[in-house]
């Protein structure tokens, strides 16, 4: 029972991070019908920028939570600028091109960002200073750390705030109108270019937050960390229903639980043939199953109507 509960705690933590990254995928897809495969690299940039800010501030003796907050703000600003630039330079000129063109461009942008990050921060793994509370508490025999609780709480609050933004604000109405039909939204006075750029900016801010949380959770950051994380978050978005905000959250949490439980029990189920290091297999197995049996996802897919 304690092992099961421990894996559930681990899965909820991991799923919260997947959900944050999946929200970036699903926002862009919902409004543009585009899979932004460079989003995982924006997460990576956020983590490494935050780390670059953390080290000198921590060396100056500032309180850990303050250091993380300042690093997060800087990382968010950098990622927001990066997201705006990617949309403006790489995607906007191809908005009316065949769907294959922006997809290939997204993969190219992902590779470019990886290589730039490697040139700036190097190939090495960078240790993230333990600035957030990491004390563990026992719950029914399982251990849950304060950092895990912080990750789950921050993710839940961020998701709730995003839902309120989309459903209760003028900007959210404009985003929903643009997602429904950009041409008609334009006739109603909505600047589709501005709304799409803001969508990239908001998604990139979420990516920065996810980058800080995932690097704090694992204690490391490196130039290639966004690739697999991005693919898993994309799987979570497809699982929940890409283009559906609630679906991204549900898909992220479910994928985290599936991966954690699979990693915890795969050794027993296979007689020791497979170990926990095969946990990545579960994410892509889920992707294949969902695409075969329910390609619209658990909560349905939402797609914009392109003029």
Backbone as numpy.savetxt, mean C-alpha at the origin, in Angstrom:
# Nx Ny Nz CAx CAy CAz Cx Cy Cz
-3.80 -23.18 20.50 -4.63 -21.97 20.50 -3.76 -20.71 20.50
-2.67 -20.73 21.30 -1.81 -19.55 21.36 -1.10 -19.32 20.04
-0.74 -20.41 19.32 -0.09 -20.25 18.02 -1.07 -19.65 17.02
-2.31 -20.13 17.04 -3.33 -19.59 16.14 -3.55 -18.11 16.39
-3.68 -17.72 17.65 -3.90 -16.33 17.98 -2.69 -15.47 17.61
-1.50 -16.03 17.80 -0.29 -15.29 17.43 -0.27 -15.01 15.93
-0.62 -16.01 15.14 -0.63 -15.82 13.69 -1.73 -14.85 13.27
-2.84 -14.83 13.99 -3.90 -13.87 13.69 -3.41 -12.45 13.94
-2.71 -12.24 15.07 -2.15 -10.92 15.35 -1.17 -10.51 14.25
-0.30 -11.44 13.88 0.67 -11.15 12.82 -0.03 -10.84 11.50
-1.08 -11.61 11.21 -1.82 -11.42 9.97 -2.55 -10.09 9.93
-3.13 -9.68 11.06 -3.81 -8.39 11.10 -2.84 -7.23 10.90
-1.65 -7.37 11.47 -0.63 -6.33 11.29 -0.21 -6.24 9.83
0.11 -7.39 9.26 0.53 -7.43 7.86 -0.60 -6.98 6.95
-1.83 -7.43 7.25 -2.98 -7.07 6.44 -3.27 -5.59 6.47
-3.02 -4.94 7.60 -3.24 -3.49 7.69 -2.31 -2.75 6.73
-1.07 -3.21 6.64 -0.11 -2.59 5.72 -0.52 -2.85 4.28
-0.90 -4.11 3.96 -1.36 -4.42 2.61 -2.55 -3.56 2.23
-3.47 -3.36 3.17 -4.67 -2.57 2.88 -4.32 -1.13 2.55
-3.37 -0.55 3.28 -2.97 0.83 3.00 -2.39 0.96 1.59
-1.54 0.01 1.22 -0.95 0.06 -0.12 -2.01 -0.23 -1.18
-2.91 -1.17 -0.89 -3.96 -1.53 -1.85 -4.90 -0.36 -2.11
-5.09 0.50 -1.12 -5.94 1.67 -1.32 -5.38 2.56 -2.43
-4.06 2.69 -2.50 -3.46 3.49 -3.56 -3.74 2.90 -4.93
-3.61 1.57 -5.04 -3.93 0.90 -6.31 -5.39 1.12 -6.69
-6.27 0.91 -5.72 -7.70 0.89 -6.03 -8.23 2.29 -6.32
-7.65 3.33 -5.68 -8.08 4.70 -5.98 -7.76 5.07 -7.42
-6.54 4.77 -7.85 -6.13 5.11 -9.21 -6.91 4.29 -10.22
-7.11 3.00 -9.94 -7.86 2.16 -10.87 -9.32 2.60 -10.95
-9.90 2.95 -9.81 -11.29 3.35 -9.80 -11.54 4.60 -10.59
-10.57 5.50 -10.63 -10.79 6.79 -11.29 -10.26 6.82 -12.73
-9.27 5.95 -13.03 -8.64 5.97 -14.34 -8.69 4.64 -15.08
-8.99 3.57 -14.38 -8.92 2.25 -15.01 -7.49 1.82 -15.28
-6.54 2.34 -14.48 -5.11 2.08 -14.69 -4.53 1.35 -13.48
-3.76 0.30 -13.73 -3.01 -0.37 -12.68 -1.66 0.31 -12.56
-1.45 1.06 -11.49 -0.21 1.80 -11.29 0.81 0.90 -10.61
1.52 0.12 -11.42 2.49 -0.82 -10.87 3.70 -0.13 -10.26
3.81 1.17 -10.40 4.91 1.90 -9.75 4.57 2.25 -8.31
3.37 1.93 -7.85 2.94 2.34 -6.52 3.79 1.69 -5.43
4.20 0.44 -5.63 5.05 -0.23 -4.65 6.38 0.49 -4.48
6.90 1.05 -5.58 8.16 1.78 -5.48 7.98 3.13 -4.77
6.79 3.71 -4.85 6.52 4.93 -4.08 6.56 4.60 -2.58
6.04 3.42 -2.21 6.13 2.96 -0.83 7.60 2.86 -0.40
8.42 2.28 -1.28 9.84 2.13 -0.99 10.52 3.49 -0.81
10.22 4.43 -1.69 10.80 5.77 -1.58 10.39 6.42 -0.25
9.14 6.25 0.13 8.68 6.80 1.40 9.45 6.24 2.58
9.69 4.93 2.55 10.42 4.30 3.65 11.86 4.80 3.72
12.52 4.90 2.58 13.93 5.30 2.57 14.10 6.79 2.87
13.19 7.62 2.39 13.25 9.04 2.73 13.04 9.23 4.23
12.05 8.53 4.77 11.80 8.62 6.21 13.02 8.18 7.01
13.65 7.09 6.56 14.85 6.60 7.24 15.98 7.64 7.21
16.13 8.31 6.06 17.18 9.33 5.94 16.93 10.51 6.87
15.67 10.78 7.18 15.33 11.85 8.12 15.48 11.37 9.56
15.11 10.12 9.79 15.15 9.59 11.16 16.55 9.58 11.76
17.53 9.15 10.99 18.86 8.93 11.54 19.47 10.19 12.15
19.52 11.33 11.45 20.11 12.52 12.09 19.27 13.06 13.25
17.94 12.97 13.13 17.10 13.46 14.21 17.24 12.59 15.46
17.31 11.27 15.24 17.50 10.36 16.38 18.86 10.58 17.02
19.89 10.83 16.19 21.23 11.09 16.73 21.26 12.39 17.53
20.34 13.32 17.22 20.28 14.59 17.95 19.59 14.45 19.30
19.04 13.25 19.56 18.43 12.99 20.86 16.97 13.38 20.98
16.29 13.63 19.87 14.87 13.97 19.92 14.05 12.75 20.31
12.86 12.94 20.91 12.01 11.79 21.27 11.63 10.96 20.05
11.60 9.64 20.24 11.34 8.73 19.13 10.06 9.02 18.37
8.89 9.14 19.06 7.65 9.42 18.32 7.70 10.72 17.52
8.38 11.75 18.06 8.50 13.01 17.33 9.36 12.83 16.09
10.43 12.06 16.22 11.30 11.78 15.07 10.51 11.08 13.97
9.71 10.07 14.35 8.92 9.33 13.36 7.90 10.24 12.71
7.26 11.11 13.48 6.25 12.01 12.93 6.86 12.97 11.91
8.01 13.56 12.26 8.68 14.48 11.34 9.12 13.72 10.07
9.68 12.53 10.25 10.12 11.73 9.11 8.94 11.37 8.21
7.80 11.06 8.83 6.61 10.72 8.06 6.12 11.92 7.25
6.13 13.09 7.85 5.69 14.29 7.13 6.59 14.57 5.93
7.90 14.47 6.14 8.83 14.70 5.03 8.64 13.65 3.94
8.52 12.38 4.35 8.33 11.30 3.38 7.03 11.48 2.60
5.98 11.90 3.29 4.69 12.11 2.63 4.79 13.22 1.60
5.47 14.31 1.93 5.62 15.42 0.98 6.42 14.98 -0.24
7.49 14.23 -0.01 8.31 13.75 -1.13 7.50 12.80 -2.01
6.77 11.89 -1.39 5.98 10.92 -2.17 4.82 11.59 -2.90
4.22 12.60 -2.28 3.14 13.33 -2.95 3.67 14.04 -4.20
4.84 14.65 -4.07 5.46 15.29 -5.24 5.82 14.26 -6.30
6.30 13.11 -5.84 6.65 12.04 -6.77 5.41 11.51 -7.49
4.33 11.29 -6.74 3.09 10.81 -7.35 2.54 11.79 -8.37
2.58 13.08 -8.04 2.12 14.10 -8.98 2.96 14.08 -10.25
4.29 13.97 -10.09 5.19 13.96 -11.24 4.95 12.74 -12.12
4.76 11.57 -11.48 4.50 10.35 -12.26 3.23 10.50 -13.09
2.19 11.02 -12.46 0.92 11.18 -13.19 1.07 12.18 -14.33
1.74 13.28 -14.04 1.85 14.36 -15.03 2.75 13.98 -16.20
3.85 13.31 -15.91 4.84 13.03 -16.95 4.59 11.70 -17.64
4.26 10.67 -16.87 4.21 9.31 -17.44 2.81 8.88 -17.88
1.77 9.29 -17.15 0.44 8.75 -17.41 -0.49 9.70 -18.16
-0.42 11.00 -17.85 -1.37 11.92 -18.49 -1.24 11.94 -20.01
-0.03 11.94 -20.57 0.06 11.93 -22.04 -0.52 10.67 -22.68
-0.65 9.59 -21.89 -1.14 8.32 -22.44 -2.58 8.03 -22.03
-3.29 9.04 -21.54 -4.62 8.80 -20.99 -5.58 8.24 -22.03
-5.44 8.66 -23.27 -6.34 8.19 -24.33 -5.69 7.13 -25.22
-4.53 6.65 -24.80 -3.84 5.62 -25.57 -4.44 4.25 -25.26
-4.14 3.25 -26.08 -4.59 1.88 -25.76 -4.11 1.47 -24.37
-4.87 0.62 -23.70 -4.59 0.27 -22.30 -3.21 -0.33 -22.09
-2.67 -0.98 -23.11 -1.37 -1.63 -22.96 -0.26 -0.60 -22.76
-0.39 0.58 -23.38 0.67 1.59 -23.31 0.91 2.09 -21.88
-0.12 2.55 -21.15 0.14 2.99 -19.77 0.56 1.85 -18.85
0.13 0.62 -19.14 0.55 -0.52 -18.33 2.05 -0.75 -18.46
2.55 -0.72 -19.69 3.98 -0.89 -19.92 4.74 0.29 -19.31
4.18 1.49 -19.43 4.82 2.66 -18.84 4.92 2.53 -17.32
3.86 2.00 -16.69 3.88 1.82 -15.23 5.00 0.88 -14.82
5.18 -0.20 -15.56 6.28 -1.13 -15.26 7.63 -0.43 -15.45
7.74 0.39 -16.51 8.98 1.13 -16.74 9.27 2.12 -15.64
8.24 2.84 -15.17 8.43 3.79 -14.07 8.88 3.05 -12.81
8.31 1.87 -12.57 8.71 1.07 -11.42 10.20 0.72 -11.46
10.66 0.30 -12.62 12.08 -0.07 -12.76 12.97 1.16 -12.60
12.57 2.28 -13.18 13.36 3.52 -13.07 13.49 3.94 -11.61
12.38 3.89 -10.86 12.43 4.29 -9.46 13.32 3.35 -8.64
13.26 2.06 -8.95 14.14 1.12 -8.25 15.60 1.46 -8.48
15.95 1.73 -9.73 17.35 2.01 -10.05 17.81 3.33 -9.46
16.94 4.34 -9.47 17.29 5.61 -8.85 17.51 5.44 -7.35
16.63 4.66 -6.71 16.78 4.42 -5.28 18.07 3.67 -4.98
18.44 2.74 -5.86 19.68 2.00 -5.67 20.89 2.94 -5.78
20.82 3.90 -6.70 21.92 4.86 -6.85 22.03 5.78 -5.66
20.88 6.16 -5.09 20.87 7.12 -3.98 21.21 6.45 -2.65
20.54 5.31 -2.36 20.69 4.67 -1.06 21.54 3.40 -1.08
21.94 2.96 -2.27 22.78 1.77 -2.37 21.99 0.48 -2.34
22.71 -0.62 -2.49 22.08 -1.94 -2.53 21.87 -2.54 -1.14
22.50 -1.98 -0.14 22.50 -2.59 1.19 21.14 -2.46 1.87
20.91 -3.36 2.81 19.75 -3.25 3.69 20.08 -2.24 4.78
19.13 -1.35 5.05 19.35 -0.30 6.05 18.53 -0.61 7.29
19.17 -0.59 8.44 18.46 -0.84 9.70 17.67 0.41 10.09
16.42 0.19 10.47 15.55 1.28 10.91 15.65 1.38 12.43
15.99 2.56 12.97 16.12 2.68 14.44 14.80 2.41 15.14
14.81 1.69 16.25 13.58 1.35 16.98 13.06 2.55 17.78
12.34 3.43 17.10 11.91 4.68 17.73 10.49 4.61 18.29
9.71 3.63 17.86 8.34 3.49 18.35 8.30 2.43 19.45
7.33 2.53 20.36 7.22 1.54 21.45 7.10 0.13 20.90
7.89 -0.79 21.46 7.89 -2.17 20.96 7.69 -3.19 22.07
7.22 -2.73 23.23 6.97 -3.66 24.32 5.83 -4.61 23.95
5.97 -5.86 24.36 4.96 -6.86 24.03 4.05 -7.13 25.22
2.82 -7.52 24.92 1.84 -7.85 25.94 1.27 -9.23 25.62
1.02 -10.00 26.64 0.51 -11.36 26.45 -1.01 -11.34 26.44
-1.59 -11.96 25.40 -3.04 -12.09 25.28 -3.36 -13.55 25.01
-3.89 -14.25 26.00 -4.27 -15.66 25.87 -3.09 -16.51 25.38
-1.90 -16.20 25.86 -0.72 -16.98 25.51 0.03 -16.47 24.30
-0.56 -15.54 23.54 0.11 -14.98 22.37 0.69 -13.61 22.73
1.67 -13.18 21.96 2.33 -11.90 22.20 1.92 -10.90 21.12
1.52 -9.72 21.56 1.25 -8.64 20.61 2.02 -7.41 21.09
2.74 -6.77 20.19 3.57 -5.64 20.56 2.80 -4.33 20.42
3.30 -3.32 21.11 2.68 -2.01 20.99 2.82 -1.47 19.57
3.91 -1.82 18.90 4.09 -1.39 17.52 3.02 -1.99 16.61
2.70 -3.27 16.83 1.63 -3.89 16.04 0.30 -3.19 16.28
0.01 -2.86 17.53 -1.22 -2.15 17.84 -1.25 -0.78 17.17
-0.11 -0.10 17.17 -0.03 1.21 16.52 -0.30 1.08 15.03
0.30 0.07 14.40 0.11 -0.13 12.95 -1.36 -0.38 12.64
-2.00 -1.26 13.40 -3.42 -1.55 13.14 -4.30 -0.34 13.39
-4.01 0.41 14.46 -4.83 1.59 14.78 -4.66 2.67 13.73
-3.41 2.95 13.35 -3.16 3.98 12.34 -3.81 3.60 11.01
-3.68 2.33 10.63 -4.29 1.88 9.38 -5.80 2.03 9.41
-6.42 1.63 10.53 -7.88 1.72 10.64 -8.35 3.17 10.58
-7.66 4.06 11.29 -8.05 5.47 11.29 -7.85 6.09 9.91
-6.77 5.73 9.25 -6.50 6.26 7.91 -7.57 5.81 6.92
-7.93 4.53 7.01 -8.96 4.01 6.10 -10.31 4.68 6.36
-10.66 4.85 7.64 -11.92 5.51 7.97 -11.92 6.95 7.46
-10.79 7.65 7.61 -10.69 9.01 7.12 -10.84 9.09 5.61
-10.26 8.12 4.90 -10.36 8.11 3.44 -11.80 7.86 2.99
-12.48 6.95 3.67 -13.88 6.68 3.35 -14.72 7.95 3.54
-14.49 8.66 4.64 -15.21 9.91 4.89 -14.87 10.94 3.81
-13.61 11.02 3.43 -13.20 11.96 2.39 -13.95 11.71 1.09
-14.01 10.45 0.69 -14.62 10.10 -0.60 -16.13 10.25 -0.57
-16.75 9.93 0.56 -18.22 9.90 0.62 -18.87 11.15 1.18
-18.09 12.00 1.88 -18.71 13.11 2.60 -18.18 14.49 2.24
-17.25 14.60 1.33 -16.67 15.90 1.02 -16.89 16.26 -0.45
-16.70 17.55 -0.74 -16.85 18.02 -2.11 -15.82 17.36 -3.02
-14.58 17.25 -2.52 -13.54 16.57 -3.30 -13.93 15.13 -3.58
-14.49 14.45 -2.57 -14.91 13.07 -2.77 -16.00 12.94 -3.81
-16.94 13.88 -3.83 -17.99 13.85 -4.85 -17.40 14.04 -6.24
-16.43 14.95 -6.31 -15.77 15.17 -7.60 -15.00 13.94 -8.05
-14.37 13.26 -7.10 -13.64 12.03 -7.43 -14.60 10.96 -7.92
-15.74 10.82 -7.26 -16.72 9.81 -7.67 -17.33 10.15 -9.03
-17.54 11.43 -9.28 -18.09 11.84 -10.57 -17.08 11.57 -11.69
-15.81 11.87 -11.43 -14.77 11.61 -12.44 -14.62 10.12 -12.69
-14.72 9.33 -11.64 -14.63 7.88 -11.80 -15.81 7.34 -12.61
-16.99 7.93 -12.41 -18.18 7.46 -13.13 -18.08 7.78 -14.60
-17.75 9.03 -14.94 -17.60 9.42 -16.34 -16.87 10.76 -16.41
-15.60 10.76 -16.77 -14.82 12.01 -16.77 -15.39 13.07 -17.69
-15.92 12.67 -18.85 -16.44 13.65 -19.80 -17.66 14.39 -19.24
-18.60 13.63 -18.69 -19.80 14.25 -18.11 -19.44 15.06 -16.87
-18.49 14.56 -16.06 -18.05 15.32 -14.89 -17.48 16.67 -15.32
-16.75 16.68 -16.44 -16.21 17.93 -16.96 -17.30 18.91 -17.35
-18.39 18.40 -17.92 -19.52 19.26 -18.29 -20.18 19.86 -17.06
-20.06 19.20 -15.91 -20.64 19.69 -14.67 -19.69 20.59 -13.89
-18.55 20.95 -14.51 -17.63 21.87 -13.87 -16.50 21.21 -13.09
-16.34 19.91 -13.19 -15.27 19.20 -12.48 -14.02 19.18 -13.36
-12.91 19.62 -12.82 -11.64 19.58 -13.53 -11.04 18.18 -13.37
-11.24 17.34 -14.38 -10.82 15.94 -14.28 -9.32 15.81 -14.09
-8.54 16.66 -14.77 -7.08 16.59 -14.62 -6.66 16.86 -13.18
-7.28 17.85 -12.57 -6.95 18.20 -11.18 -7.35 17.07 -10.23
-8.52 16.48 -10.45 -9.00 15.42 -9.58 -8.12 14.18 -9.69
-7.72 13.85 -10.91 -6.86 12.69 -11.10 -5.49 12.92 -10.44
-4.95 14.15 -10.60 -3.68 14.47 -9.96 -3.80 14.37 -8.44
-4.90 14.88 -7.88 -5.11 14.80 -6.43 -5.24 13.35 -5.97
-5.84 12.52 -6.79 -5.95 11.10 -6.45 -4.57 10.46 -6.34
-3.69 10.77 -7.28 -2.32 10.27 -7.21 -1.61 10.81 -5.98
-1.84 12.08 -5.66 -1.17 12.70 -4.51 -1.62 12.04 -3.21
-2.93 11.82 -3.06 -3.46 11.18 -1.85 -2.96 9.74 -1.75
-3.00 9.02 -2.87 -2.51 7.64 -2.87 -1.03 7.56 -2.52
-0.24 8.54 -2.97 1.19 8.55 -2.67 1.45 8.87 -1.20
0.61 9.72 -0.61 0.73 9.99 0.83 0.46 8.72 1.63
-0.55 7.95 1.21 -0.82 6.67 1.86 0.36 5.71 1.68
1.00 5.76 0.52 2.16 4.91 0.27 3.30 5.26 1.22
3.50 6.57 1.46 4.55 6.98 2.40 4.26 6.46 3.79
3.01 6.57 4.21 2.61 6.04 5.53 2.87 4.54 5.60
2.47 3.82 4.56 2.69 2.38 4.54 4.18 2.05 4.57
4.99 2.83 3.86 6.43 2.59 3.85 7.05 2.75 5.23
6.62 3.79 5.95 7.13 4.00 7.31 6.70 2.85 8.22
5.45 2.43 8.12 4.94 1.38 8.99 5.61 0.03 8.71
5.76 -0.31 7.43 6.33 -1.62 7.12 7.81 -1.67 7.47
8.53 -0.57 7.27 9.95 -0.56 7.64 10.12 -0.59 9.16
9.22 0.08 9.89 9.27 0.02 11.35 8.93 -1.37 11.86
8.00 -2.04 11.18 7.58 -3.37 11.61 8.69 -4.40 11.42
9.39 -4.34 10.29 10.45 -5.31 10.01 11.83 -4.84 10.43
11.98 -3.53 10.68 13.25 -3.00 11.14 14.29 -2.80 10.05
13.88 -2.93 8.78 14.82 -2.73 7.67 14.12 -2.01 6.53
14.95 -1.41 5.67 14.45 -0.80 4.44 15.52 -0.97 3.38
15.09 -1.17 2.13 16.05 -1.30 1.04 15.36 -0.98 -0.28
16.15 -0.82 -1.32 15.64 -0.28 -2.58 14.67 -1.21 -3.30
14.67 -2.50 -2.94 13.82 -3.47 -3.64 12.60 -3.87 -2.82
12.38 -3.22 -1.68 11.32 -3.65 -0.77 9.92 -3.42 -1.33
9.76 -2.51 -2.27 8.43 -2.19 -2.76 7.89 -3.15 -3.79
8.76 -3.97 -4.38 8.33 -4.81 -5.50 7.33 -5.88 -5.06
7.77 -6.76 -4.16 6.89 -7.83 -3.69 5.72 -7.26 -2.89
5.99 -6.23 -2.08 4.91 -5.61 -1.32 3.84 -5.05 -2.25
4.28 -4.42 -3.35 3.33 -3.89 -4.32 2.50 -4.97 -4.98
3.15 -6.07 -5.33 2.42 -7.18 -5.96 1.39 -7.78 -5.00
1.77 -7.90 -3.73 0.84 -8.45 -2.75 -0.33 -7.50 -2.51
-0.04 -6.19 -2.45 -1.11 -5.22 -2.27 -2.03 -5.21 -3.47
-1.48 -5.38 -4.67 -2.31 -5.50 -5.87 -3.21 -6.73 -5.78
-2.65 -7.83 -5.28 -3.44 -9.04 -5.05 -4.57 -8.76 -4.06
-4.27 -8.02 -3.00 -5.29 -7.67 -2.02 -6.39 -6.83 -2.65
-6.01 -5.88 -3.52 -7.00 -5.05 -4.19 -7.89 -5.89 -5.10
-7.30 -6.83 -5.83 -8.08 -7.72 -6.70 -8.98 -8.62 -5.86
-8.46 -9.12 -4.75 -9.24 -9.99 -3.88 -10.49 -9.28 -3.36
-10.33 -8.03 -2.92 -11.48 -7.31 -2.40 -12.37 -6.75 -3.47
-11.83 -6.49 -4.65 -12.58 -5.86 -5.72 -11.91 -4.55 -6.10
-11.06 -4.58 -7.11 -10.24 -3.41 -7.41 -11.12 -2.26 -7.87
-10.82 -1.08 -7.37 -11.67 0.09 -7.60 -12.65 0.31 -6.47
-12.71 -0.63 -5.53 -13.64 -0.56 -4.41 -12.83 -0.32 -3.13
-13.03 0.85 -2.49 -12.21 1.19 -1.32 -12.41 0.20 -0.18
-13.67 -0.10 0.12 -13.94 -1.07 1.19 -13.35 -2.43 0.83
-13.42 -2.78 -0.46 -12.85 -4.05 -0.91 -11.35 -4.11 -0.71
-10.66 -2.99 -0.93 -9.21 -2.96 -0.72 -8.87 -3.23 0.73
-9.65 -2.65 1.64 -9.40 -2.87 3.07 -9.65 -4.32 3.45
-10.79 -4.84 3.01 -11.12 -6.23 3.32 -10.12 -7.18 2.70
-9.76 -6.94 1.45 -8.80 -7.79 0.76 -7.43 -7.77 1.42
-6.99 -6.59 1.86 -5.70 -6.49 2.53 -5.65 -7.29 3.82
-6.69 -7.13 4.64 -6.73 -7.85 5.92 -6.83 -9.36 5.69
-7.68 -9.77 4.75 -7.82 -11.20 4.47 -6.51 -11.79 3.95
-5.85 -11.06 3.05 -4.59 -11.59 2.51 -3.54 -11.70 3.60
-3.48 -10.72 4.50 -2.53 -10.79 5.60 -2.79 -11.99 6.49
-4.07 -12.25 6.78 -4.42 -13.41 7.61 -4.10 -14.72 6.90
-4.42 -14.79 5.61 -4.13 -16.01 4.85 -2.64 -16.29 4.83
-1.86 -15.24 4.60 -0.41 -15.42 4.53 0.18 -15.82 5.88
-0.28 -15.17 6.95 0.26 -15.47 8.28 -0.13 -16.88 8.73
-1.40 -17.23 8.54 -1.85 -18.56 8.93 -1.19 -19.64 8.08
-1.04 -19.35 6.79 -0.37 -20.31 5.92 1.07 -20.52 6.32
1.77 -19.42 6.63 3.18 -19.54 7.05 3.30 -20.29 8.37
2.30 -20.14 9.24 2.36 -20.79 10.54 2.09 -22.28 10.50
1.29 -22.71 9.52 0.86 -24.12 9.52 1.32 -24.92 8.30
1.98 -24.26 7.34 2.36 -24.99 6.13 3.35 -26.11 6.43
4.20 -25.92 7.43 5.15 -26.97 7.78 4.46 -28.22 8.28
3.45 -28.05 9.16 2.71 -29.19 9.68 1.89 -29.86 8.58
1.30 -29.05 7.71 0.43 -29.60 6.68 1.20 -30.38 5.61
2.46 -30.01 5.40 3.25 -30.69 4.36 4.30 -31.62 4.94
4.23 -31.88 6.24 5.19 -32.77 6.87 6.60 -32.25 6.88
6.74 -30.92 6.90 8.06 -30.31 6.95 8.70 -30.09 5.60
8.02 -30.48 4.52 8.60 -30.29 3.18 8.71 -28.81 2.85
7.66 -28.05 3.17 7.64 -26.61 2.94 7.70 -25.88 4.28
8.41 -24.76 4.30 8.53 -23.98 5.52 7.87 -22.63 5.41
8.01 -21.83 6.47 7.36 -20.53 6.51 7.91 -19.57 5.45
9.13 -19.85 4.93 9.70 -18.96 3.92 8.97 -19.08 2.58
8.00 -20.00 2.49 7.17 -20.11 1.29 5.90 -19.27 1.40
5.85 -18.34 2.37 4.61 -17.62 2.60 4.20 -16.76 1.41
5.15 -16.31 0.60 4.79 -15.50 -0.57 3.93 -16.27 -1.56
4.04 -17.59 -1.53 3.26 -18.42 -2.46 1.77 -18.19 -2.26
1.36 -17.98 -1.01 -0.07 -17.89 -0.72 -0.71 -16.68 -1.39
0.00 -15.55 -1.42 -0.56 -14.35 -2.02 -0.86 -14.57 -3.49
0.06 -15.19 -4.20 -0.13 -15.35 -5.64 -1.05 -16.52 -5.95
-1.13 -17.49 -5.06 -2.12 -18.55 -5.22 -3.52 -17.96 -5.08
-3.69 -17.07 -4.10 -4.98 -16.39 -3.92 -5.32 -15.59 -5.17
-4.34 -14.88 -5.74 -4.58 -14.08 -6.94 -5.08 -14.97 -8.08
-4.45 -16.11 -8.28 -4.86 -17.02 -9.36 -6.28 -17.52 -9.13
-6.58 -17.93 -7.88 -7.91 -18.46 -7.57 -8.98 -17.39 -7.78
-8.71 -16.17 -7.32 -9.70 -15.09 -7.47 -9.93 -14.78 -8.94
-8.87 -14.70 -9.72 -9.01 -14.38 -11.14 -9.77 -15.46 -11.90
-9.65 -16.70 -11.43 -10.36 -17.80 -12.10 -11.82 -17.83 -11.70
-12.11 -17.75 -10.40 -13.47 -18.00 -9.92 -14.28 -16.73 -9.64
-13.64 -15.64 -9.31 -14.38 -14.39 -9.07 -13.50 -13.21 -9.45
-13.35 -12.96 -10.74 -12.45 -11.89 -11.19 -12.87 -10.49 -10.75
-14.13 -10.31 -10.37 -14.59 -9.00 -9.90 -14.28 -8.78 -8.43
-13.73 -9.78 -7.73 -13.39 -9.64 -6.32 -14.56 -9.92 -5.40
-14.27 -9.97 -4.10 -15.29 -10.33 -3.12 -16.40 -9.29 -3.03
-16.05 -8.01 -3.17 -17.04 -6.95 -3.00 -17.36 -6.23 -4.29
-16.92 -6.79 -5.40 -17.25 -6.22 -6.71 -16.26 -5.19 -7.16
-16.07 -5.12 -8.46 -15.12 -4.21 -9.08 -15.83 -2.95 -9.52
-15.15 -1.81 -9.37 -15.67 -0.54 -9.86 -14.71 0.02 -10.88
-15.21 0.32 -12.04 -14.35 0.79 -13.13 -14.89 2.10 -13.65
-13.99 3.03 -13.96 -14.43 4.30 -14.54 -14.83 4.10 -15.98
-15.73 4.95 -16.45 -16.13 4.94 -17.84 -15.27 5.93 -18.59
-14.46 5.44 -19.49 -13.56 6.32 -20.23 -14.29 6.90 -21.42
-14.14 8.21 -21.61 -14.81 8.86 -22.73 -14.16 8.43 -24.05
